Amino acid sequence: MATKKKKARSRAPVATMKAAAIDKTGPPEVLTIHTLPIPKVGPKDVLISLLAAGVGIWDAQVRKGEYSVGRKRFPRVLGADGAGIVADVGKDVARFKEGDRVWAYEWGGSKTGFYAEYVAPNEKNVAHAPDGLTLIEAGAAAVTGLTALQGVDDHLKLDKSDTILVFGATGAVGSLAVQFAKRTGAHVIATASPGRAETTLREIGIEQVFDPRAADASQRLRSFAPGGLNAILAFAGGDDLERCIDQLTANGRVAYPNGIEPEPRKRPKVRMIPYDAIEGRAAFERLNRAVTESRLKVVIEKVYKLEQAAEAHARIEQGHVVGRIVLQIR
């Protein structure tokens, strides 16, 4: 006897939602609050009532028209990751139910972005949020966590025999990468500006920290790694990074997310590994394990309200953000 498939249904209390969206590309001020339809739930979608959304420099690039991905029609809701509570699921979704705590990352494929009260990503890009993180922390760490972990495990393949430098270690990705690297048993060295950035790294357990712009930076690095570096995970480029690459051992490797500018210079006997974060069920399952193994501490510089999305963008474009900027949706 054939069984009936469950029908997709929307448990969202209303038909519309608030969202921070743009009607044209431009400066932060073009990002304003809109009232938009709640996204429809497809057979493999998960409707999430969002509590928090991460703000990335890539969002600002999309807002300015410097980067084009996914849905190009206006109004366009920005944001690629966040966390919240499941409000509904599609008829083919079995892993999630109403009320589950989840986090998600979907780049360009969602019906709307994550700067909204609701989002409906494909279930493969959703995971149960780790028990060790609040939903604000999870909202700050989905895409950044995937980027950090994949650099450490998939591309550098770190183990306890390695000495690694995390360059740009106090940003949204770097502050997670140092913790994932430490969990492998590798000898971890990190860069940070003096003051709050350096203090933050020490608070999350990284002891060997130096300012790459200082006159004695090369000497400090040699004192931390007298045998040289095996690996560098870079989240910023430029002359300071190049001087650090000079201290790689033969056959050393440098991994960095695509978009780092300037891109590290190619050299003989150094393997350059550009990469992009990969979403998906398996990727999130590995991230959840790594969060537990590392007892991850998510560094958040500031939490803005959804209505302050333009202000959040203005802040991220100023640079020198320690950790991540987050929008609190509810």
C-alpha positions in Angstrom: 0.0 0.0 0.0 1.5 3.3 -1.0 2.2 5.8 1.8 1.3 9.4 1.4 4.1 11.9 1.3 3.8 14.7 3.8 3.0 18.1 2.2 5.2 21.1 2.6 3.5 23.6 4.9 4.4 26.9 6.4 4.2 27.4 10.1 5.4 30.9 9.9 2.9 33.1 11.8 2.6 35.7 9.1 3.1 35.9 5.3 5.7 38.6 5.4 9.0 39.3 7.2 11.4 42.1 7.9 14.7 42.0 6.0 17.7 44.2 5.4 18.0 44.5 1.6 19.3 46.7 -1.2 17.3 48.1 -4.1 20.6 49.2 -5.8 24.3 48.8 -5.3 26.1 51.5 -3.4 27.4 52.6 0.0 26.1 51.2 3.3 23.1 53.5 3.3 21.5 51.6 0.4 21.0 48.7 2.9 17.5 49.4 4.4 14.7 47.5 6.1 12.1 46.0 3.8 8.9 44.1 4.3 9.1 41.0 2.0 7.3 37.7 1.5 8.6 34.8 3.7 10.4 32.4 1.4 8.4 29.4 0.2 9.5 26.0 1.5 10.6 23.6 -1.3 10.6 19.8 -0.9 14.2 19.8 0.4 14.2 23.1 2.2 14.3 24.1 5.9 12.5 27.3 6.9 14.6 28.9 9.7 13.3 31.6 12.0 16.6 33.4 12.3 18.0 34.7 15.6 21.4 35.8 14.2 23.2 36.4 10.9 26.9 36.8 10.3 28.2 39.9 8.5 31.2 39.4 6.2 33.3 41.7 4.0 32.0 39.6 1.1 28.5 40.9 1.9 29.8 44.5 1.6 31.4 43.6 -1.8 28.0 42.3 -3.0 26.3 45.4 -1.8 28.8 47.6 -3.7 28.4 45.6 -6.9 32.0 44.3 -6.8 30.9 40.7 -6.5 28.0 39.1 -8.2 26.5 35.7 -7.1 23.2 34.0 -7.0 19.9 36.0 -7.2 20.5 39.3 -8.9 17.0 40.8 -8.8 16.2 43.7 -6.5 15.4 44.0 -3.7 18.2 41.7 -2.7 18.6 40.4 0.9 22.3 40.1 1.8 23.9 37.5 4.1 25.2 34.0 3.6 25.1 32.4 7.1 23.2 32.4 10.3 21.5 30.5 13.1 18.0 30.1 14.5 15.1 27.8 15.1 13.4 25.5 12.5 9.9 26.8 11.7 9.0 24.4 8.9 10.5 21.7 6.7 9.9 20.5 3.2 8.1 17.2 2.5 11.4 15.4 1.7 13.3 16.5 4.8 13.6 14.0 7.6 16.7 15.2 9.6 15.0 18.3 11.1 11.8 19.2 12.9 10.1 22.3 14.1 11.9 23.7 17.1 15.4 22.4 16.3 18.3 24.7 16.9 20.2 25.0 13.6 22.9 26.9 11.8 23.3 27.2 8.1 25.5 28.5 5.2 24.3 28.9 1.7 26.2 31.1 -0.8 24.0 32.4 -3.6 21.5 29.6 -3.7 18.9 30.6 -1.1 15.6 32.2 -2.0 16.7 35.1 0.2 19.8 36.1 2.1 20.2 35.7 5.9 19.7 39.4 6.9 16.0 38.5 7.4 13.6 37.1 9.9 13.3 33.9 7.8 15.5 32.0 5.4 14.8 28.7 3.6 18.1 27.0 2.6 18.4 23.5 1.1 18.6 21.0 4.0 22.1 19.9 2.9 23.4 23.4 3.9 21.8 23.2 7.4 23.0 21.4 10.6 22.0 21.1 14.2 23.8 23.9 16.1 26.5 22.6 18.5 25.4 22.4 22.1 28.5 24.4 23.1 27.5 27.5 21.2 24.7 30.0 21.7 22.7 30.8 18.6 24.4 34.2 18.5 27.8 32.5 18.4 26.6 29.9 15.9 25.2 32.7 13.7 28.7 34.2 13.8 30.6 31.0 13.0 29.0 29.0 10.2 30.8 30.1 7.0 33.8 31.3 9.0 34.0 28.0 10.8 33.8 26.0 7.6 36.5 28.2 6.0 38.8 27.9 9.0 38.4 24.2 9.5 38.9 23.3 5.8 42.1 25.3 5.7 43.5 23.5 8.7 42.3 19.9 8.0 41.7 19.6 4.2 44.3 21.8 2.6 47.2 22.0 5.1 46.4 18.6 6.7 48.0 19.6 10.0 49.3 17.2 12.6 51.5 17.4 15.7 54.7 17.4 13.6 53.8 20.8 12.0 54.7 24.3 13.0 52.0 26.6 11.5 51.7 30.4 11.3 48.1 31.7 11.2 48.5 35.1 9.5 45.6 37.5 10.2 44.6 35.5 13.3 42.3 37.9 14.9 39.7 38.2 12.2 36.4 36.3 11.9 38.1 33.3 10.3 41.5 33.5 11.8 40.3 33.5 15.4 38.6 30.2 14.8 41.5 28.8 12.7 44.0 29.1 15.5 41.8 27.0 17.8 41.2 24.3 15.1 44.9 24.2 14.4 45.7 23.9 18.1 43.4 20.9 18.4 45.6 19.0 15.9 48.6 19.2 18.3 50.5 21.4 15.9 52.8 24.2 17.2 50.6 27.3 16.5 52.0 30.8 16.0 49.8 33.8 15.3 49.9 37.4 14.1 48.1 40.2 15.8 48.3 43.9 16.4 49.3 45.0 19.9 46.5 45.7 22.4 43.0 44.2 22.2 43.8 41.9 19.2 46.8 40.3 20.9 45.0 40.0 24.2 42.1 38.3 22.5 44.4 35.6 21.1 46.0 35.0 24.5 42.5 34.7 26.0 41.6 31.8 23.6 44.9 30.0 24.4 47.4 31.2 21.8 50.6 32.1 23.5 53.1 32.8 20.7 51.8 36.0 19.1 53.7 38.8 17.3 52.9 41.9 15.3 54.0 41.3 11.6 54.4 45.0 11.0 57.0 45.5 13.8 60.6 46.1 13.0 61.7 42.9 14.8 58.9 40.7 13.4 61.2 38.4 11.5 63.4 37.9 14.6 60.3 37.2 16.7 59.1 34.6 14.3 62.5 32.9 14.2 62.5 32.8 17.9 59.1 31.0 17.9 60.1 28.7 15.1 63.8 28.2 15.1 63.5 25.2 12.7 61.3 27.2 10.3 57.6 26.9 9.4 56.0 24.0 7.7 52.7 25.7 7.0 51.0 29.1 6.8 47.3 29.7 6.8 46.8 33.3 5.5 43.8 35.5 5.8 45.5 38.7 4.6 48.2 39.4 2.0 51.0 41.9 1.5 54.7 42.4 2.2 54.3 41.3 5.8 53.0 38.0 4.7 55.7 37.6 2.1 58.4 38.1 4.8 56.8 35.3 6.8 56.7 33.0 3.8 60.5 33.5 3.6 60.7 31.4 6.8 59.0 28.4 5.4 61.0 25.2 5.2 61.6 23.5 1.8 58.3 22.0 0.5 56.3 24.2 2.9 52.7 25.0 2.1 50.6 28.2 2.2 46.8 27.9 2.2 44.5 30.9 1.8 40.9 31.6 0.9 40.3 32.9 -2.6 39.8 36.7 -2.5 42.9 37.4 -0.3 44.6 40.5 -1.8 47.3 40.8 -2.8 47.5 37.1 -3.5 50.6 35.5 -2.2 53.5 35.4 -4.6 54.3 31.9 -6.1 57.8 30.6 -5.2 59.8 27.5 -6.0 59.5 24.7 -3.4 56.4 26.3 -1.8 53.0 24.8 -2.4 50.3 27.5 -2.8 46.8 26.3 -2.0 43.9 28.8 -2.7 40.5 27.4 -1.7 36.9 28.2 -1.1 34.7 27.0 1.8 32.6 24.0 0.8 29.1 23.7 2.4 27.1 20.5 2.7 26.0 17.9 5.2 29.3 16.2 5.6 31.2 19.5 6.0 28.8 20.6 8.8 29.1 17.3 10.6 32.9 17.7 10.6 32.6 21.3 11.8 30.3 20.2 14.6 32.9 17.6 15.8 35.7 20.2 15.6 33.7 22.7 17.6 33.5 20.1 20.4 37.0 18.9 20.1 38.5 22.4 20.3 36.0 23.7 22.9 35.6 26.6 20.4 35.3 30.1 21.6 33.7 32.4 19.0 35.1 35.9 19.1 32.4 38.5 18.4 33.4 42.2 18.1 29.9 43.6 18.2 26.2 42.6 17.8 24.0 45.0 15.9 20.2 44.9 15.5 18.8 44.0 12.1 17.8 47.7 11.7 21.4 48.6 12.1 22.7 46.5 9.2 24.0 49.6 7.4 25.9 50.6 10.5 27.4 47.1 10.7 28.5 47.4 7.1 30.1 50.7 7.7 32.0 49.2 10.6 33.3 46.2 8.7 34.6 48.4 5.9 36.7 50.3 8.4 38.8 47.1 8.9 40.7 45.8 11.9 37.6 43.9 13.2 38.5 41.5 16.0 36.3 38.5 15.5 33.1 38.8 13.7 30.3 41.3 13.3 26.8 39.8 13.9 23.2 40.9 13.3 20.7 39.9 16.0 17.5 39.4 14.1 15.2 38.8 17.1 
